[in-house]
Amino acid sequence: MAGLPDPLELYKQGKWTWETFFNLGKQLTQDINGDGKIDQYAYATWAVVQPFLYTNDVQVVKYVGGRPIFAMDDPKAYRAFQAIYEMDAKYKMRPADWWNDPQGRFQKGITCMDYWGPWELSGMRNALGKKLGIVPFPKGPDSKKKSADMADDGAWAIASSSSDPELSALYLLWMLTPTDKEKEIIVKSQIERVGGKEIYDLLLDAATRAQIDPISGIPGFWDLINQIDVANPAKSIKALKPKFQAAIEAILEGLK
């Protein structure tokens, strides 16, 4: 409706970057009814931090000699948090209460772009039909990849107290390995949800470069992330670095 380029086409051309995202965002953030207040916003999501971190190739934790070390004290991370600051303070792309039903606002057209997991796709597709477009998150200035994004992780485990671990393993393999017919049904469903085979293939390709998000898996990390001053991320991260590392050490201590 705004006559702006399609982000998916920009992505295919290698032009879907933070800079482009902000340029479009400035134009999409508008006072539609002329009452002096913004009533159409460019973007909102609950996943505020991770998309900017992982599309700028930030390592939250790295391994040195097999030992996990806090790695976010890095210019790439500073720029990710700075981008969040500019999104709000400079461009005002998100509502002040951005956490208030971002999916519902997106479906109503109050916000123009949303970012969330595939479990939201069916609801969005039902609400928006062919109006729904899908594209990977824009790439940060420090990323050398075609795309990089956050991957969610999940795991099944067998308890050490299991009386028959081999049988448990066989059960997991049986339960989690789809038959050829089941694979066919799953793929067909996914293609319909994302909007076609071309987008399905594009998203599968992007998924090969996604990073597993460790933040939620380390107790205390979110509290510390929320203490980072996005207006001065370098100073803030450096000050919090010992606490981040202490949270990692607490896990290692619990594994002994």
Disulfide bonds with the S-S distance in Angstrom:
none
